[in-house]
């Protein structure tokens, strides 16, 4: 996995949809990110898929730590 802003935004966009992370989507919008209409987990690039899979697994292991209105939901999992 490597740092690529487009892959991160694509992965995070899919996570916002799948996990209902509304505040995270607002952050993506403020950054000017506009997802392509065909964006979904089935057509993510390889790196974006790795990012998505990592966070999806983290969220699945402990869903009670998720707050859909937290603009930085990943921070709770980094502690």
C-alpha positions as CSV (number, residue, x, y, z in Angstrom):
1,X,0.0,0.0,0.0
2,X,1.3,3.4,-0.9
3,X,0.1,7.0,-0.5
4,X,-1.9,8.3,-3.4
5,X,-4.5,11.0,-2.8
6,X,-6.9,9.7,-5.5
7,X,-6.8,6.1,-4.2
8,X,-7.3,7.3,-0.7
9,X,-10.3,9.5,-1.7
10,X,-11.8,6.6,-3.8
11,X,-11.4,4.2,-0.9
12,X,-12.8,6.6,1.7
13,X,-15.7,7.5,-0.5
14,X,-16.7,3.8,-0.7
15,X,-16.2,3.5,3.1
16,X,-18.5,6.5,3.6
17,X,-21.2,4.7,1.6
18,X,-20.8,1.3,3.1
19,X,-20.4,2.4,6.7
20,X,-22.5,5.6,6.7
21,X,-19.7,7.9,7.6
22,X,-21.5,11.1,6.8
23,X,-18.9,13.5,8.2
24,X,-16.1,11.9,6.3
25,X,-18.0,12.4,3.0
26,X,-18.4,16.1,3.9
27,X,-14.6,16.3,4.3
28,X,-14.1,14.8,0.9
29,X,-16.5,17.3,-0.6
30,X,-14.7,20.2,1.0
31,X,-11.5,18.9,-0.6
32,X,-13.2,19.2,-3.9
33,X,-13.4,15.4,-4.4
34,X,-16.2,14.4,-6.8
35,X,-16.5,10.7,-7.2
36,X,-17.1,9.3,-10.7
37,X,-20.6,7.9,-11.1
38,X,-19.4,4.3,-11.6
39,X,-17.3,4.3,-8.3
40,X,-17.9,1.3,-6.2
41,X,-15.8,-1.3,-4.4
42,X,-15.8,-3.6,-7.4
43,X,-13.9,-1.2,-9.6
44,X,-11.3,0.3,-7.2
45,X,-7.7,0.4,-8.3
46,X,-5.4,-2.1,-6.6
47,X,-4.0,0.4,-4.1
48,X,-7.4,1.9,-3.3
49,X,-8.8,-1.6,-2.8
50,X,-6.0,-2.3,-0.2
51,X,-6.8,0.9,1.6
52,X,-10.5,0.0,1.6
53,X,-10.0,-3.5,2.7
54,X,-7.7,-2.4,5.6
55,X,-10.2,0.0,7.0
56,X,-13.2,-2.2,6.3
57,X,-11.6,-4.9,8.3
58,X,-10.7,-2.5,11.2
59,X,-14.3,-1.2,11.3
60,X,-15.7,-4.8,11.1
61,X,-13.6,-5.8,14.1
62,X,-14.9,-3.1,16.3
63,X,-17.9,-1.3,14.9
64,X,-18.9,0.3,18.2
65,X,-15.9,2.7,17.9
66,X,-17.5,4.3,14.8
67,X,-19.2,7.6,15.0
68,X,-20.9,8.5,11.7
69,X,-20.7,12.2,12.5
70,X,-16.9,12.2,13.3
71,X,-15.1,13.9,10.4
72,X,-12.0,11.8,11.3
73,X,-13.3,8.3,12.1
74,X,-9.9,6.6,11.4
75,X,-8.3,8.4,14.3
76,X,-10.2,6.3,16.9
77,X,-8.6,3.2,15.5
78,X,-5.1,4.5,15.5
79,X,-4.8,4.6,19.3
